[in-house]
Amino acid sequence: MAAAQKLPSKYVKLAKAQLGEDPKNIPAHVEALRRWLSSMPHLTCPDDDDFLLMFLRQSKYVHAKAQARLDNFCTLSTMKSIGDIVWGTPLDLKSKTLDSYLNTGMHLPLNYMEDGKMCVWIRPGVWNPDAFSIGQNFYYAYKTIFMIASDPRTIIGGTVVLLDFTGGTSKQVIKDPNVMKLWARFTQEAVPLRPRRIIFYNEGKLLDTMLSVMMFYMKEKMKNRMLWCGSDIEKAFEAEPDLRAVLPPEVGGEGEPLEDLIQANKKRFLEFYGKGDPTGTIKVDESKRPVSARDFLHDYKDYNANVMGKSGTYVKVDQGEI
């Protein structure tokens, strides 16, 4: 039962302070969302307490928002997306491509910080497009996101995303605006996470166009949480003092060495999905979608480079809770 979910006392307090969570009310919230899910004939997905709690906590127990995000997550998990890959496709844990991805350490969840937040260190500069395609890259990113969201501490404490472009070349630059549009739509409309800050490190002029496209699709709330460090990682530590303890020495931190982090994440990933891939059970039958569930997913306009000046003129998208 949801009420039996074990949380460190720090996270019980954080959940109350930040989400308005009352442990006594959790079972009723979960059961209400489960009843709603059972009334949606088009959705087939996990309905265990932990899965449903991800969406309740992300929405701060506002059920209309939890319902929309859960529906969006299922919908986007089962559609062909970047590289014509369906993200909900079950993992092949023996895949050489997966092994290559895990060994690069491109998407590394770090330890939880003292203030409760967890940092995801994203390293596009280590991606070799010849080893795995851009579609496979985002497919594995989706699986990593689901893994970290499945730990209740992640959503309760919130996340810090560190986008580290060290070593990036033109090979890693995403040139198709539709890729950024699809990913922005997924992260802003469907992912059960609570991003508290997005930090850009070693972002260079090579990335100007790609970052302009990304900013085109970002909600104002997310733009306000962005920090641009250039080559000075100390700016990140000033904004997030507890970040230093979890980042490795390779980027000025005091945490475990990079290779140890890579191997720990690989072990965690294989153990998590070795028990099964819950995302592989998700199905959506659009022919059965009720009228009440037709407007959950917002449309995102196509990118128009002519409206993007250096100062930024951004498309207006829904300003709902992230």
Sequence and secondary structure as in RCSB ss.txt:
>XXXX:A:sequence
MAAAQKLPSKYVKLAKAQLGEDPKNIPAHVEALRRWLSSMPHLTCPDDDDFLLMFLRQSKYVHAKAQARLDNFCT
LSTMKSIGDIVWGTPLDLKSKTLDSYLNTGMHLPLNYMEDGKMCVWIRPGVWNPDAFSIGQNFYYAYKTIFMIAS
DPRTIIGGTVVLLDFTGGTSKQVIKDPNVMKLWARFTQEAVPLRPRRIIFYNEGKLLDTMLSVMMFYMKEKMKNR
MLWCGSDIEKAFEAEPDLRAVLPPEVGGEGEPLEDLIQANKKRFLEFYGKGDPTGTIKVDESKRPVSARDFLHDY
KDYNANVMGKSGTYVKVDQGEI
>XXXX:A:secstr
 GGG    HHHHHHHHHHH   GGGHHHHHHHHHHHHHT TTEE   SHHHHHHHHHHTTT HHHHHHHHHHHHH
HHSSB GGG BTTS   TT HHHHHHHHHT EEEEEE TTS EEEEE GGG  TTTS HHHHHHHHHHHHHHHHT
SHHHHHH EEEEEE TT  GGG    HHHHHHHHHHHHHT    EEEEEEES  GGGHHHHHHHHHH  HHHHTT
EEE TT THHHHHH GGGTTTS GGGT SSS HHHHHHHHHHHHHHHHHT  GGGG EE GGG  GGGSSSS   
    GGG  SS           
